[in-house]
Amino acid sequence: MANRAMLIGSIRAGKSTLTNALLDKPVEAVKTQALVYRDWVVDTPGEYTENPLFYKNIMATALEVTHVFFIQDATRDKMIFPPGFSGGIPKLAVGVVTKADAPSANIEEAVRKLKQAVADGPIVVTSSITGKGIQTLRDLAACSSLEEMKEYASAHNAGDLVFE
């Protein structure tokens, strides 16, 4: 895959587990301490997003990718992305709801929060356990433009994709 995606989100939002699922690597996720480059995915430490002093690291790493996946844990009330945050990163933005299979997941609220942060881009509801949304993310990462992602979304009917 020529495109590369960077995953950003809070600590324990499921970035490393999602990375493993995207790459079809059945290994246990561990706390990410530094940038981890694996194939077409760049996994980032949650501290990069939780502490605005580290935003420069997100911006610098964004120079190396084509897509940024904004991760929101469906089991948490806290939203760490400021409104319109994706607009400050000139890459293809994809909102990702993780842990959709958890009993305490509030998917509708997670989608609502991501819509505030990801101004123009799709939102995918995922579960690394069941595989929900994983192929959709791979397909979106293969898209080279927002228009191509919109075309994909209009033809997609798996129920895991929101694009308005």
N, C-alpha and C positions, 0 to 999 in steps of 0.2 A: 504494500500500500504506500503510495507516494505521500499521502497526507499524514499529518501527525496531530494528535489531540493531547492537550494538557488538561488534567483534572484538578480543579480547585474547589475547596470547601472546608468546613470546620473539622477540627480534630474528631475522629471517630465517626465521621459522616458516611464512611464506607468506600472511600476512594481506592484504597489498596485492594479491597475485596472486589470492587468493580473492575479494577485493572486486571486482576487474575481472571475474572469471568470473561472480559472482553478478549483476552489473549488465550482463553480456554486452557488455563493453567490451574489445575486443582491443588494449589498450595495454600497453606494457611497464611493469612495476611498478618503482617507485623507493623508496628508503629514506624511510619516513614520519618526518618531523621533528616534527610536531605533529598534533593531531586533524584528521582529514580527513572532512568530511561530504559524502557523495555519495548522493543519492537517499535510500534507506531504510537505508543502511549507514554506520556510523561506524568508520573505521579508526584504530587507536591505535598510537602508537610502542611498540616492544617494550620500551623502557626502563620504561614504565609498569608492566609486569608483572615485569620482572627486578629492579627495585629497590623494595623495600617502602616507601621514602620517597615513592614516587609512587602508592601505593595510593589516596591521597586523590583523585587525578585520576580513577582508575577509578570510585571511589564517586560523585564529582561528575558524571561523564559518564553514569553509570548512571541518574541522575535523568531523563535525556532519552530513554531507550530503553525498549523493552518486553522485549527479549531480549539475552542476552549469549552470544556464541559463544566458547567456550574452545578455543583452537587448540593442538594438539600435532602437531609435525612428526614423521612416521613414520620419518624418517632419523636422528633424534637420540636419544641415550640419556637426555639430561638432561630432567628434569621440573621446571618452575619453579613450578607451582601447589602450594600446601600442601594436605594432605588436607582435604577438605570446603570448599575455598575458595569454591565456588559458593553455599554456604549463607549466606555473609556478604553476598551481593549479592541483594537481594530482587526479582529479575527472573527471567523464564523462562530457564533455562540449557540450552545445547546444547553438547555436546562435539563437537569437529571434528578428525578426523585428516586432516592434509594430506600431500601428496606420496606418496600411496598407490601411484602408478605407478612410483616410483623403484626401481631395482634393489636398493638397500640398505634399502628400507622394511621395517620390522618392525611390521606393522599390529596384530598381537595384543598386542604390548607397549605400543604407543601407546594402544590401547583400554583395556588394564589400568590404565595410568597415569591416563587421563581418568576412569575409574570412581572412582578415589580422590578426585579433585578435584570432579567433578560428581556430587553425591550423589543427585539426583533429576532426571533428564532424559535425553533421548536422546543417543546418540553416532552421528555420521555419518562414514563413511569417504569421503574425497573425493580427486579429482585434478582440478586446474584445467586440466591438459593434455587429458585424455580426456573431461572433463565428468562423471565419476562423482560422484554425490552432490550435485551442484550444485542440481538441481531439488528434491531432497529438502530441502535447506537452505531454499530459497525457500518451499517448502510449510510447513515448520515455523515459519518466520518469520511466516507468515500466520496461524498459530494464536494464539488469545488466552488460552489457559489450558493448564495442565499436562494436564488431562483431555482437552482437544482434541488435544494432541500425542500422548497415549496412544492415543486413538481412531485418529488418523492412522497411528501405528506398527502398530497391530493389523491395519490394512487394507493396509499397505505390504509389498511383497514383492520389492523390487529388489535385495536383498542388500547394501545399503550402510548399513543402519540397525540399531543395537543399542539396545534399550530393555528393561531388565529391571526 
